[in-house]
Amino acid sequence: MANVVDFIAKILLIVGGLNWGLFIFGINLVTIISFGVTAIANIVYALVAIAAIVELIKIFK
């Protein structure tokens, strides 16, 4: 179970990092992934934040 959570967290952190990188060019990857639906985009943003917290906790464990 921990491996699955870790894998999902890493994927979400990659999405978040790419989103920040593409923002320089005016591209919002989360908007593209969520098909422009604000509620889905907000969920993705929340999941990315949770993934960052999970990985941060792992660093200090």
C-alpha positions in Angstrom: 0.0 0.0 0.0 2.8 2.4 0.9 4.4 1.8 -2.5 1.2 2.7 -4.3 0.8 5.9 -2.3 4.5 6.8 -2.9 4.1 6.2 -6.7 0.9 8.3 -6.9 2.6 11.1 -4.9 5.6 11.1 -7.2 3.3 11.3 -10.3 1.4 14.2 -8.8 4.6 16.0 -7.9 5.8 15.6 -11.5 2.5 17.0 -12.7 2.9 19.9 -10.3 6.5 20.6 -11.3 5.6 20.5 -15.0 2.7 22.8 -14.4 5.0 25.4 -12.8 7.5 25.0 -15.6 5.0 25.3 -18.3 3.5 28.3 -16.6 6.4 30.3 -17.9 5.0 29.8 -21.4 1.4 30.5 -20.4 0.4 26.9 -20.4 -1.5 25.5 -17.4 -1.2 21.7 -17.5 -3.8 21.2 -14.8 -6.4 23.0 -16.8 -5.6 20.8 -19.8 -5.8 17.6 -17.7 -9.1 18.7 -16.1 -10.6 19.8 -19.5 -11.1 23.3 -18.1 -13.5 22.1 -15.3 -12.6 24.2 -12.3 -13.8 21.7 -9.7 -11.6 19.0 -11.2 -8.6 21.4 -11.4 -9.1 22.3 -7.7 -9.1 18.6 -6.8 -5.9 18.1 -8.8 -4.3 21.1 -7.1 -5.3 19.7 -3.7 -3.9 16.3 -4.5 -0.6 17.8 -5.6 -0.4 19.7 -2.3 -1.2 16.5 -0.3 1.5 14.6 -2.3 4.0 17.3 -1.4 3.1 17.0 2.3 3.4 13.2 2.1 6.9 13.4 0.5 7.9 16.2 3.0 6.9 14.0 5.9 9.0 11.1 4.4 12.1 13.4 4.3 11.9 14.1 8.1 11.0 10.5 9.1 
